[in-house]
Amino acid sequence: MVRADLHIHTKYSPDASTNPKTVVDRLNAHPTIKAAAITDHNTLEGFVKTKELAKAYSDITIIPGVEITALEGEIIVLGAEELPPKPWAVQSIIDFARKRDVLVVAPHPYRGYGLGALAKAYRIDAIETLNAITSPEANEAAENLAKEMSLPGVAGSDAHEPDELWSVYTEIQASLDVDAILKAIKNGLVRVSHTEKSIRF
């Protein structure tokens, strides 16, 4: 089983400050959480830097990710090491993901630029049902959306600062391999959880 934080921002997001080295060092030091998706806003630069630093450690995995500001709302792509072509619309991003056999996740659907009920119009792979900086009510609405759509629910800290890392995580029935992790998420072999440091639950 893998414990992964599937929503992390680094200093390559304009609203975040976490250094990629901090992510790698804290993953390496953490006793149980050994995988993380770097999901910076509209760029893969943070992922590239973090992955390079993580090569020094055999027991941690960095998952390619990006949180894209699409016309209809924000959407996360997990597994692709390139950005979809612009203009960014949800359907074109999904088409991009399908061709590459990677995942599309609706983050915090009922907060900020989340898709909300509009997510029902698309073939999304998973819903972020536990976001650490989202209210319990909005997370509960996201959980209900996932049930209604018969989709897996995943968790991400949505960390923008180092102290926000790993406050929630996803348990994934897979090995520490990106392809295995993506396949397990798609197949619903996941469970969301939170750590003691989370103050919202």
N, C-alpha and C positions, 0 to 999 in steps of 0.2 A: 504493500500500500504506500502511496505517495501523499504527503501533505503539501499542498501548493497554495500560494497566494496568487490569485489569477488576475489581479488588477493593481499594478504599481506604476507610479510615475517617478521619473528621475529629473535631474536638472535640465534635461533636454525638452521637458514640457515647460512652457512659459510661466506656469503657476506653481512649479515645484522646485525643491532645492536638494533633493537626495542625490548624492554622488553614486554612480554605478559601483565604485569600489566599496562603498558602505553596504550596498545591497549584497554584494558577494561576500564580504567579511561577515555580515550578520547571518546570512544563509549558512555559511561554513560553521559558524559558532552555534547555531541553533540546534538543539538536541533532536528535534523531530521534523521541522519544516525544512525541506531540502529542494523545493522547486518553486520558481516564481516566473510569472509572465510580466515582462516589461511592456506596458501599454501606454506609452507616451502619446500626447495629443498630436495626431497627424504627422508623426515622424517615427522612423525606426532607428534613429541615431543612438538613442539610449540603449536599445536592445543590442545593437552591434557592439557598443563599448562594454556592456555588461557581459555579454557572451564571451568576448575576448578575455576579459579578466577571469571569468569562471573556468576557463580551460585548465587552469592550474589545479583544479579540484575535481576528483573523479566522482564524488558523491553528491554533487549538486547539479541541478538542471535549470537552464534558463530557457523559457518558452518564448518564441517569437510572438510579439503582439503589437497592436496599435489601436488606440481609441480614436476613431475617425468622426469628425464633425460632419455628418451628412446633412443634406438639405432638410430631411425630416426629423433629425435628431442624432444623438450619439450612438455609435455602434462599435463593438470591439471585434477585431479579426485576430484569431489565435492560430499560429502555425505558419503564416506566410512571412517570408523574408524580403518582400517587396511590397510597395504600396499599390493599391488599385489605381487605375487611371482616373483622372478627373474628367468631368465633374462628378463629385461624390454624391450619389443617391443610394438609398438603401438597397434597392433591387440590383443596381449595377455592382455594388459591393458584394452582394450575395452571389451573383453570377461569377464574379471574380473568384470568390472562395470555393464555389462548387468545382470550377475547372482545376483547382489546385488541391482539392480534397482537404481543405482546412476549415476551421470553424468560425461561425458568426454568432456572437453573444450580444444580447440586449442588456447593457449595463444600467443599473439604477433606473428602471423604466418609469418610476413615478417621482423622480427628482430631477431638477435642473433641465438638462436637454434630453432626458430620457424619452423613449418612444411611446411610453404609456400603452394604452390599448391598441394603438396603431401597429404594435408588434404583431398582432393577430393577422395582419394582412400579408405577412411575409413568412418564408420558410427559414426561420431562425433555428439554430442548433441548440441553444441553451439560454436561460434567463438568469441574470444575476439576482438571486433572491436574498442574498445577505451581503450588503455593502456597509462597511464599517462607519462611513460618515453620512449615512442615510438614516432617517428616523425609523423607529420600529414599525410605525404605521405604514410607511412607504415600502419597507421591506416585506411586510405582511401582504400588501397589495401585489407586490412582485411575485411572492410565493403563490398567491391565488392565481395570478396570470399564468405561471408555469404549469400549475395543475390543469387549468382550463385548456392550455395548449398541448398538454401531455409532453412537456419538455423537461429536461433535467434542470435543476437549480444549482448554481455555483456561487462561490463566495470570493470576494476580493476586498482587501483593505482599502483600496482606492487611495493608498498612501501618497501624500505629496511631500511629507517631511519624514526624516528618519524614525522619529518616535512613533509614527503611525504604522510602521511595517508589522505585518503578521498579526494584527489585532483579530482578524478572522482568516479562515482558510478553508480550502476544499479538500476533503479526503477522497482520493481517487484510487480505485482498484486497478493499479497498473504498476509497471516498473518505472525506473527513472529514465525514461526514453520519451522524447517528444511525441513521436508517432503513436506510441502506446498510450500516452496520456490523452492525446486528442481523441483517439478511438474510444477510450473508456468514457470520456466525457460525453461523446456523442451517443454512446450506448446507455447512458444514465447510471454508470457505475460510480456514483459520486454521492457525497454527503457533506453538507455545509456544517461548519463548526466555528466557535470563537474561543479565544484564549482568555486567560484571567485578566489580561491588561485592557480588554475591551470594556468601556464604561457604559456602553449603550444597551447591554443585554442582561 
